[in-house]
Amino acid sequence: MGARTNIVLNEELVEEVKSMTSLKTKKEVVDLALNELVKQLKRKKLLAMRRKGLWEGDLAGSRRQRFATD
């Protein structure tokens, strides 16, 4: 269960979302919007972390050296 609050919503956006989904209430619309925002931000964070760890080397060369017999 969540906290109760009063917010002013853009009624046109709420109705647009309701017409595009099977959602019936404003609460469902707000819950969906919050969940989608959290998912989007998590994806961005994950992608940023993956970019930091990109390896810029010669994979084929590294493999050749690893398995080369001297």
N, C-alpha and C positions, 0 to 999 in steps of 0.2 A: 504494500500500500504506500502511496506517495503522499506528499504534502499538498494541502489545498492552497490554491492561490488564485488571484484575480488578474487576468491579463487582457489587454486589448488586442484583438486579432484582426487581420485584414480579412474581412468577410468574403471578398471576391476570391482570394486565394483559398480560403477554407472551402468554399463551394466548388471551386475548380478541382481541388484535390478529391473532394467527396464524389464529384461526377466522374473522375478518372479511376476511382478505386471502389471497393465495396464498403468503405468506411461510412459509418452512419453518424458519428458524433464528433464534436470538436475535440474532445479529449483524445479520441482515437487518431485524429489528424495530427494533433500536437505530439502524441507519443510516437507516431510514425516519423514525423519530421526530426524529432530528437534522436531516435534510433538511427536514422539514415545519416544524420550529421556525425554521430559518434563513429559509425562505420567508415565514413569518408575520411575523417580525421585520422583514424587508426591506419587506414590504407596509406595515406600520405606519409605518416610517420614511418611506417614499415618501408615504403619505397625510399624515403630519405636515408634510412639506416642501411638499406641494401646498396645504395649508390656510394656511400662512404666506404664500403668494403670491397669495391670492385678491384679486381686484380688486373694489372696491366703488364703482363709478361708474355713470353713466348711459350705457350702450352706445348706445342709440338716439339720445340727444342728441348724443353724441360723433360718431356717424356723420352726423347732420344737419349739424353744424358743419363737418365735414370736407368734405362735398360741397356745401355751400351756395354759391350764386353770389351775389356782392355786386354 
